Amino acid sequence: MEEMNTENNWREEQNFTLVVRKPCFGLPTACPSCLPLYLYLKFAQLPFHLDFSSIYPDSDQIPYIESGDYVAYNNENGGVIESLKKDGIADLDTEFKSVPEWISTKAMVSTWLGDAIMYELWVGSDGSSAKMIYYPDLPWPIGKVLFWKQSQTVMLQLGITKDNAEQKEEEIYNRAKIAYEALSNRLGEQDFLFENRPSSVDAIFLAHVLLILQALPETSVLRNALLEHGNLVKYAEKHKMEQIEAGSSSSSVPQFQSGPSSSAPRKGPSNWSSKPKSKSKREKTKEEKTLRKRAKYFVAAQLVSVLLFLTFMNRSDDEVELDDDDGYGYDD
């Protein structure tokens, strides 16, 4: 009991900063990795300051959370949520870890629905939503190359080839529809998926639903499939109002809008008055220097990628022309 009180006191004394990708589509962040963490912290009632990073658009370290000497990155220890649970900072899943249905539901949401939204963002669309989420400020050629590279990566992860593209698309959408049906039945008229209280499954699924409804176009297959389940839409609307729109007036998080002016990254631990400034800067220095050092070469590297891409395309066109001219000029 004394240990639990100590942890609660430590948690209340911390000034956490959550670093995510920029806000857009009326959400504090539309990044599929960032929004679940944002909602998890809101459900856990862990106060935090929201900050934005656009230093390295394809960094797998984002999102991350920090406070003084503590930092947890997306690409370490199974992700930030798992780190927060392991470190005793915020654990919504304690009573569910041994519940088979909860475990299988989390797996379904993380894999089937996770694959589905990545497919629509990077493969099954024109890439306009992905551009707004990941690299809205980059020049068009660089953005085009980044989208092409990431789409190839996603296709590789999902096992999509030219030969099985249609089959894989049908499989991805069918799984998503099965998941929506199962989750709709599971939710019913409750506020949460299990025991009518939040868990990490709610954070992950709610983020998915909000992204589908607000970031994908009306022609989206996922969006139309989701709209068939009215209780899932109401579930998203209710929690959006409580956890996002109501929270926008709180001093712990900044106001967010869908316009580009609000998406500029903000520097400096403005809400960290309880910690010496020198200490917070010292902790940030190592990782921020790494990101900044990489950022110096980011634009140049992507420009080189564009040039190589264009060169490759031109060479391919030349080879085609030469093949078409085989034998030309040898007739007597």
Summary of the structure (lengths in Angstrom):
residues: 332
radius of gyration: 22.7
end to end distance: 99.1
largest distance: 99.5
contacts: 963
relative contact order: 0.14
helix: 58%
strand: 7%
